[in-house]
């Protein structure tokens, strides 16, 4: 088995939503992401993944994917007044709000395809979490015994 691929992506994670299929006025078919933030996020993931791969070929066998998506904290998590900037004691660790974790994983899997993985269908085991903190994602991909 090869070495695990681990990397960090900076920036707010974006989910993969629905796609709009249509035709232009000239009659050409097109497919467009409904979320305009998805493509830039996938590009950032692909760039960080390519750097981590360091020229190695994509993994072709079954893999395990572990990812922690991190979102910026809302202002309501912080104290005010003299203690401004400090987290409230009850501030949540996990982000239990939108976007859905499955849609985040879909965007990540598409970004990894052709860079870290031959095909994202080779992901056989998955662990994904959503936390609060500095926005980004921590990604680990490991081959598993077939």
C-alpha positions, 0 to 999 in steps of 0.5 A: 500500500502507498503512503497516505495522502494528507493535506489542508485546504484553506477557505470556506468549504462549499457544497455541491448542489444541483446542476442546471442543464439547459441550452444557450440562445445559440442552441449549445447545451450547457451544465452549470453548478447552482452554487457559484462557490462550488467550482472555486472550492473544488479548484482549491481542493484539487490544487492542495491535493496535487501538491500533496501528491507530489507527482504520484499517480492517482490511487486506483484501488479502494480508499478510506477518506477522512475529512474535517470541514471547518467553518468560521464561527458566528459572532454569537459564539463570542463574548462582548464587552470587556471579554470581547473576542473570547469564546463563550463557554457554551460555544459549539465545537460542531457545526450542526447547520447547513451545508449538509455534510453529504453535499460537502463530501460530493464536492470534495470527491469530485475535486479528488477525482483525477488528482488523488483518486482515479474515480471517487467511486473507489471511496469505500469508507468515509468519515466526515465531520463539520467543526467551527474554527478557521475555515478550510478542510483537513483531508486524509486519503488512505488505501485499504486492503481489497 
